[in-house]
Amino acid sequence: MDLGIAGRWALIGGASKGLGLGCARALAAEGVNLVMVARGAEALQQAAHQLIADNSGGTRPEVLFVPADITTAEGRSAVFAVRRDFDIVVTNAGGPPVGDFRDWDRAAWLRALDANMLTPIELIKATVDGMAARGFGRIVNITSSAVKSPIDALGLSNGARSGLTGFVAGLARSSLAARGVTLNNLLPGPFDTDRLASNLANAARKSGRTLQEVARDRQASVPAGRFGRPDEFGAACAFLCSQQAGYINGQNLLLDGGAFPGTF
């Protein structure tokens, strides 16, 4: 299927690895030009150069990269200095640390809100009016399955990402929808990423079990019997960004291998 977005410009956060890189790969394969952002300069440069090489004989998208912390005003300024207008924005920032809510002070909560709620809102605010003026726009926020099925040790993430979900639900029902702009959230369950590896290692330390035992039990809890792959997550993201997805708006798409135990 031709997704009809070749030549569009996309901003991708956390694009040097994991789910962000999966989205960047899928969009580049569709001919979408990219501005990739991540804090780690070396990993980001390697990822961008690999994307250019992978698509050198096909769609040949333009790939730019900005090593910056997009959760800061300075980082966002660096991004918009490279390019101001985008047709597609994929917001993505690392999740806050796990732990006990009794140990989190106000500063910890503000860091979580800055990264996982306020930064996406700032990026949306900076781009949606231009999208609406041009008659096409796709905002995709990478949040977490914890928005739908909260995890006790992820209280910072539960709170900050739920706040973003509520904001997006309202904005998606605004006049932007009639002007070709959609806003949706992708809710990943356990995907094979560094974040999952860190959470599994933390669980192993706390339980006194081996990492292999913890990982095996975690996989067994997923009806699919495995962890997700960043490339299949990227494919879902690319479809939400497509011309064909113009009637999908204000939704929370759960990608968890069937782990959520509810009907709705």
C-alpha positions in Angstrom: 0.0 0.0 0.0 1.2 3.5 -0.9 0.6 5.6 2.2 0.6 8.8 0.1 3.0 10.7 2.3 6.2 10.7 0.2 7.8 14.1 0.2 6.2 15.1 3.5 8.4 16.3 6.4 8.4 14.5 9.8 9.9 15.4 13.2 10.7 12.3 15.2 11.7 12.5 18.9 13.9 9.8 20.5 14.9 8.8 17.0 18.3 7.2 17.7 17.0 3.9 18.8 14.1 1.8 20.0 10.5 2.8 19.1 11.5 6.3 17.8 14.0 4.7 15.4 11.4 2.2 14.3 9.0 5.0 13.4 11.8 6.9 11.5 12.7 3.8 9.5 9.1 3.1 8.5 8.5 6.7 7.5 11.7 6.9 5.5 10.8 3.8 3.6 7.6 5.7 2.5 9.7 8.6 1.2 9.1 10.9 4.1 11.8 13.4 4.8 13.0 13.4 8.4 14.4 15.6 11.2 15.6 13.1 13.8 16.2 14.3 17.3 17.8 12.6 20.3 20.2 13.5 23.1 23.0 11.0 22.2 24.9 12.6 19.3 26.9 9.6 18.3 24.0 7.1 18.3 21.8 9.6 16.5 24.4 10.3 13.8 24.9 6.6 13.2 21.1 6.0 13.0 20.6 8.8 10.5 23.5 7.7 8.3 22.2 4.1 8.3 18.7 5.4 7.3 20.3 7.3 4.4 22.2 4.2 3.3 19.2 1.9 3.6 17.1 4.2 1.3 19.8 5.2 -1.1 18.4 3.1 -3.9 14.7 3.7 -3.4 12.8 6.6 -2.0 15.9 8.7 -1.1 14.3 10.8 1.6 16.2 13.8 3.0 17.4 12.9 6.6 18.5 15.6 9.0 19.5 15.1 12.6 19.7 17.3 15.6 21.4 16.1 18.8 19.4 17.9 21.4 17.3 17.4 24.5 13.8 18.1 23.1 12.4 18.3 26.6 14.1 21.7 27.0 13.2 25.0 25.4 16.8 25.2 24.1 16.5 21.8 22.5 13.2 22.7 20.8 14.8 25.9 19.5 17.6 24.0 18.0 15.2 21.7 16.2 13.1 24.6 14.8 16.2 26.4 13.7 16.8 23.5 11.3 13.3 23.4 10.0 10.1 25.2 11.2 7.2 23.5 9.4 6.3 19.8 9.6 3.5 17.7 8.2 4.1 14.9 10.7 5.3 15.1 14.4 6.0 11.9 16.4 6.5 12.9 20.0 8.7 10.6 22.0 10.8 11.0 25.1 12.3 8.5 27.6 10.0 7.4 30.4 10.6 8.5 33.9 12.2 6.2 36.4 10.3 3.4 38.2 10.0 3.5 42.0 7.7 4.2 45.0 5.7 7.4 44.9 6.8 8.1 48.5 10.3 8.7 47.2 9.4 11.2 44.5 9.6 14.9 45.4 8.1 17.8 43.5 11.2 18.1 41.3 10.8 14.4 40.1 7.2 15.1 39.2 8.0 18.2 37.3 10.7 16.4 35.3 8.2 13.7 34.4 5.6 16.2 33.4 8.1 18.2 31.4 9.3 15.2 29.4 6.0 13.2 29.0 3.3 15.8 28.9 4.4 19.4 28.5 7.0 18.7 25.8 4.6 17.0 23.5 2.1 19.8 24.1 4.8 22.4 23.2 5.6 20.6 20.0 1.9 20.3 19.1 1.4 24.0 19.8 4.4 24.9 17.6 3.2 22.9 14.6 -0.5 22.2 14.3 -1.5 25.7 13.0 0.9 25.4 10.1 -0.5 21.9 9.4 -4.1 23.2 9.4 -3.2 26.0 7.1 -1.7 23.5 4.6 -4.6 21.1 5.0 -2.7 18.1 6.3 -1.1 17.1 9.6 -0.5 14.1 11.7 0.5 14.1 15.4 1.4 10.8 16.9 2.4 10.6 20.5 4.2 7.6 21.8 2.9 7.1 25.3 2.5 3.8 27.1 0.1 0.9 27.7 0.3 2.1 31.3 -2.2 4.8 30.3 -4.8 2.1 29.9 -3.5 -0.4 32.4 -1.5 1.4 35.1 1.6 -0.2 36.6 2.2 0.6 40.2 6.0 1.1 39.9 5.4 3.5 37.0 3.5 6.2 38.9 5.4 9.1 37.3 4.7 7.7 33.8 1.1 6.9 34.7 0.4 10.4 35.8 2.3 12.4 33.2 1.2 10.4 30.2 -2.5 10.3 31.3 -2.4 14.1 31.5 -1.2 14.2 27.9 -3.9 11.7 26.9 -6.6 13.9 28.3 -5.2 17.0 26.5 -5.0 15.2 23.2 -8.5 13.9 23.5 -9.9 17.4 23.8 -7.7 18.9 21.1 -8.5 16.2 18.6 -12.2 17.2 18.8 -11.4 20.8 17.9 -11.7 22.6 14.6 -8.3 21.1 13.6 -10.0 17.8 12.6 -12.0 19.5 9.8 -8.7 21.0 8.5 -7.0 17.7 7.9 -5.1 17.4 11.2 -5.3 14.3 13.3 -3.9 13.6 16.7 -3.5 10.1 18.0 -1.5 8.2 20.6 0.3 4.9 20.3 0.4 2.9 23.5 3.3 0.3 23.5 3.3 -2.7 25.7 6.5 -4.7 26.1 8.7 -4.0 23.1 12.3 -5.2 22.7 14.0 -1.9 23.6 16.6 -0.6 26.1 13.7 0.7 28.3 12.3 -2.8 28.6 15.7 -4.3 29.3 16.2 -1.7 32.1 12.8 -2.4 33.7 13.5 -6.2 33.6 16.9 -5.8 35.1 15.3 -3.6 37.9 12.7 -6.3 38.5 15.3 -9.0 38.7 17.3 -7.1 41.3 14.3 -6.5 43.4 13.0 -10.0 43.3 16.4 -11.8 43.6 15.6 -13.8 40.5 17.7 -14.0 37.3 17.1 -11.7 34.4 16.3 -14.7 32.2 13.6 -15.9 34.6 12.0 -12.4 34.8 12.1 -12.0 31.0 10.6 -15.4 30.4 7.7 -14.8 32.8 7.1 -11.3 31.3 6.9 -12.9 27.8 4.6 -15.6 29.1 2.2 -12.9 30.3 1.7 -11.7 26.7 -0.8 -13.7 24.7 1.5 -13.3 21.6 4.2 -15.1 23.6 6.9 -12.6 22.7 8.0 -9.0 23.0 7.1 -6.6 20.2 9.6 -5.5 17.6 10.3 -1.8 16.9 9.8 -2.3 13.2 6.2 -3.4 13.7 5.6 -0.5 16.0 7.0 1.8 13.3 4.7 0.3 10.7 1.7 1.2 12.9 3.0 4.7 13.3 3.5 5.1 9.6 -0.1 4.0 8.9 -1.5 6.6 11.4 0.6 9.2 9.5 -0.8 8.1 6.1 -3.4 9.7 3.8 -5.6 6.6 4.4 -5.7 7.3 8.2 -7.4 10.7 7.9 -10.6 9.4 9.6 -8.7 8.1 12.6 -8.5 10.9 15.2 -8.3 11.2 19.0 -7.6 7.5 19.4 -5.4 5.5 21.7 -4.0 2.5 19.8 -2.8 -0.2 22.1 0.1 -2.4 20.8 0.7 -5.0 23.5 0.3 -8.4 21.9 -3.2 -8.8 23.5 -2.0 -8.4 27.1 -4.7 -5.9 28.1 -7.5 -8.0 29.7 -10.4 -5.8 28.9 -13.1 -5.5 26.2 -12.7 -1.8 25.7 
